[in-house]
Structure formats: C-alpha cells, structure tokens
Amino acid sequence: MLSDKRDYEAIDKLYVWHPFTQMSDWEVSDNLVIESGNGVYLRDTQGREYIDGVSSLWCNVHGHRKKAIDEAIRKQLKKMAHSTMLGLAHVPGAELAERLVDLAPEGLHKVFYSDSGSTAVEVALKMAYQFWQQTSDRGVKRKLTTKTKFLTFGNAYHGDTLGSVSVGGIELFHKVYRPLLFDVYRVPYPEIRSDDSDYESKIMEQVEKRIIISGHELAAIVIEPLVQGAAGMRLSSPRFLRFLSRVCEKHGLLLILDEVATGFGRTGSMFACQQAGITPDFLCLAKGLTGGYLPLAATLTTDYVYKAFLGAPAEELTFFHGHTYTGNPLACAAALANLDIFVKEKTLVKLQPKIELLATGLTKFERLSHVKAVRQCGFMVGIELAQDGAKPYPAQMRMGHQVCLRARQKGLIIRPLGDVIVLMPPLSIHTQDLKKILKIVYESIREVTEN
C-alpha cells in the first residue's frame, strides 16, 4: 500500500518495465526518480542534484529547460500539437527539412521523417532495398532485383526494430532474435588499434574482397561513422569513410551512415561524415535533432535515390512506409530552435576548447592500473576497465555498473556499456562541471577497482 506522499519509486516498481534493464535486479535496488532538470543538472524526488553525464542517453545538447526551445514548443502549441504528414504538409516540418538540407553534406536533398534512431535506419534500409527493385543502374535501364543484402560491421548497433537489429552485431542484444532476422554480410569494424597499425587496411581488403564476391547481391553498406557507440566507443578514421565512399561509387552500392549518436556536434563537427568530406546516399539522424526534447528522426537521401520512387500510382513505386507521429510539429519546432541555438551561441566553436580540456583530463586515466583503454572522439568518451589493465573482469562482478553507482553517490549520472564507462555530457556544459565529471569518474574508478 502506497503512502499518501506518493512513493514514486514504489509506483514505478509496480508498473514500469524499463528498457535494457534486468527487472529482477531493479526491483530490489534503490533507484532514482528524476523530478526536474536545469542546465546540465537533474534533480531527484529527494531534492538531490546530479550532473547529467550522458546527456539523458546521448540526446541532450544545450541543457535541460533551455529557454529558446521551451518557448518554441509553447509557441507551436498555441497553433497545433500534431497534424499528419500523410497527404498533408505543415510549416515546421517544411522549414526543418530545408534547414537540414542546408546543414547536411552537399547532395542530400530529401528528408523523410520518423520517430527514433532505429526507425531512421529502418527507413534507409527499406529505401535502399526498394531502390534496386525499381531503378536503373547508373543509367543502365534494368532492375537489379538480386541486390537485396547489406554489408555491415561487427559489434554494430543500429537500433531495436527488426531491420535495424538485422544489420546490428552485438550478440548480447541480438542473438535471441536471430530466427526473426534477415541475413547480412559482416566484416570487423575498422577500429583504431594501438597494437596493429595496419588493421584498418586489412579491413579495407576484406570489404573489397566481399564486394568482388557478392557485389551483385549487395544493396548497401551500413556503418556508424567514426564511433561505434554501443560497442563501447570504438573509434575509426575519416580515411575509412573516404574509402567506403569510393568503393560504393566504384561498384554501384549505396552508402548508409548511421549518425544517430554521432550527429549534432558529438564528434566535434555537426556530422561525423563532414570530417571525411563525403556525401553518403543516406544520412540517419535522431537523438540530438531536437536538442534532447522530443522524439524525432530524419533520414536524408539524394535526388538519385528519390527519383527511383517516382511514377504513376499504378506503377506502385511509392515508398509505403510511415508513422502516425511522423514529423510531429512540436518536435520539428524544438528541432528548429535547437539548430538556431547552434548558430546563435556558436556551439561548435565553443565546444573545441572543451574537447581539448577533456582530452587533457583523460590522460591521467591511462595511468590507473585497472584501465585498459581510453577512447575519445570529440565529446564521446569510453573508458574501458580491465583487471590489471589487461584481463576482462568476470561479467558477474559488473565492474562498470559498480563504478557508475559510486559516481552517482558523488553527484554524477553516467551509464556503462559493460565495463566501458561512457562520458557524453551536453555540449553546453561549463568547464567547471566538465572538470567535476573527470574528478568524480577518476575517483570512482580508483575507489572501486582498487578496493
């Protein structure tokens, strides 16, 4: 029986099933109930404050209760909260599409809205598949109906809908669903390795070999550019993206870049692919699109792809895909305000010294005896824990989880990926709070791993 004071932790445990959470553990643990947020801080129902060290799962950009975004949503709410995009257009949806095209690499001229990172990727997969069923091959008038497969990378994570899971590669998340998924060709991710400077070149060779053997079957290559987030912040190089762009052009494949996590400044540039100077055939966006306010995703593509879907209704070339809340006006208004802030507050310019501060502050972590590696790309950081800096901890020790609990006691909310401690604060964080994060995480790792 709940008390009159409303015990929200108890209510939650009675009724809520949490994502990526073993609920038997949750039910017997002490859990936070967040009541409010301001700037980079979150406040729980007990009045305690915490730095939001993972941007509310990598999506918050300018902080909580950002005045300009709050006002944009209120202003749109006075007009309407939602109108379908099936057979209708609306003002914020049109304006946002124009803005995204202006921001994106040259050549991406069409915007398809959906609801989440997973659906943004799902849209790209379905478009790429359907494209080859009803298109000409670079001017050759024939339908390439054999091109039905995708080339993906080991340990990839592209979301949790079935198409996105199919092109993913994290066994812990995906193995139970294998009977439901379609087959793909998979090669290792070209992560930057200190023990093998030729590793990237070896993966390039594997990619080209697979294309030579199976190119007639391949519709597209799918990759998380520069950083594999859920795999533990595994890093790759702009050089590899340029390589993929060349081989796709050479062999007539489509290139899908999943920038759900890396987009909107996380790697130091607006989009990760801009560091390679390439234009993909599909650019998948979500998370930071609305500044961390509302669910919204976008899949950008080229005129070349778009034209394959044009024709008389009787030809049945239409892209039959959509969502009830596709391009929700409130979310589009939030996204427009978010993009305005990037310009007005020079977010990316101000971010560069903070990236340098973060890099400098992380150097001492490498000297901790139970840290195996520190990986950073812009404002995306993974600190990998290991016994004596080499041997993985037994899974049942949940060392990453323990470190994050210790950090919470010190006023910081972070979430691990296994035994990789992830740091990804809002881009707007002040330097004193960034230094505080580094101090708390350093102390938490040392206290937990050396005890």
C-alpha angles and dihedrals in degrees: 000000000000121000123245088252091071109245098214094184089058092045090051092051091051097051117010125088107199126214120252089002131125097226096201086064093042093052093060098038132089105250134190121242109202115216105173146353138211126181108323093338131095124198125208129213090266091059096252119141128220135182109245095234096175100042092245090301099334098302109094110095112166100024135265121305093017103184097219094052093043090053094046091055093047091049092051091045089061088060103038139314099217144002126172122252092208100108094344138076129208135202103248092044092054093044093049093049089053091050094048092051089051091051099042127083114285113277100036100112106153129068125199115189128215138153112262145008091267093054091046088059092041089056092051092049093050093045092050092048094047092043092067092046092061111023145086118251104243091314099328106120103229138102113244097210092164092068098093105123135083133220111222139167134253117262091015120156118197102158141284107281112104098257091047091047090050092060091041123093112197105120095199090060101032114030096087090059098048095111089058097050136087121242122258137180110249133193129179118276110258094238120176106254127192091204096053119035091180095054095102091052090050091055090048088056091050092050093050092046091052091049092050090051100038107017092116087062099042121101098174149341116241123201144157101234120232095341134048097205108189091038088069104280095297110184132219132176137257086238090067091052090053088050092052091049091053096047092047091052092045096049100033099250129142120239120219117193116196103208095162091120101024099047128098100038103313094125094040097267127072090256127013093229090063088071087063095043094232137131115218124205089240130025114192117204137178135117102063093030093099095030090256096302111107139006111270134140136181134199112202121199143166134267087246091063094038095054092059088068096053122102145096115314090246090061090066094219092137120125099242099201134107149128133233092241096037108152094000107202095227091053091046090051090051090049093051091051090047091055091046090056091053087060101037096045095036088232097177093046092050090046096064098073089045090054088053092047089051092049092050093047092050095058093082091055089068089065094058108109095228099046114100100183143353116211124188135173112171107304094346114099135176122185110193117209124208138160108271087351093290119054119069117244117247107268093237090063090066089202095174090052091050092052091051091050090052090050089051090056087056094051104268130113113209132150126214132222098219103299094343113103109216123210118186111145125179112284089238095064115132119238094248091057091045089054089048091054091052092049094049095046093046092051093044094051092047095046095047101039098041094045 
